[in-house]
Every structure is written in structure tokens, then in C-alpha cells.
Amino acid sequence: MTQIKQREKRHYPIKATKSEVLRFIRDREFVTVHDLIERFGYKYKGAEKRLYNLAREGLITQWIERGQWSLTQDGYRKADYYDQQGR
């Protein structure tokens, strides 16, 4: 009988919650991958993935100039919602 190995899922500690990242972007208006690295301690790929995931959710948009990201209207609403909920 062949034993099938299951891959272990890697669980990395969360550097920042979605609400923390959205509020950070709101407070700065524009951010880059390097801003997330500096503020939250992400590695480059982790920061990039966080931004791409937020963009896929429609909460941020990327500007052509220097890889900057900013909140969409939905992103502002979500950040405000998190503030009201005390998250």
C-alpha cells in the first residue's frame, strides 16, 4: 500500500489585518509596496500579494506613476466601516 503524503500548508504570522492596511492607505492617500514593507514588516512578495488581493476585491487601484496604490470609493467605505466597528 502506498502512503500519500499531504503537503503541509504553511501558516505565516499575519503582518497586518486588512483593516490596518486599508486605514494606512487612507491616511497616506497613496502607498507603494515599499511603504507596506517599511510599516508592517512584509517581505516584498507578501506586500505585493496583499495589494493585489485588495485590488482584486475592488478596494484599491494602482496608479501608473511609480507603482502607487490608492483606495477606491469602496475602499474608503470599508476603512470607515472598520473604524465604526472598532477594528
Order of alpha helices (4+ residues) and beta strands (2+ residues): alpha-alpha-alpha-beta-beta-alpha
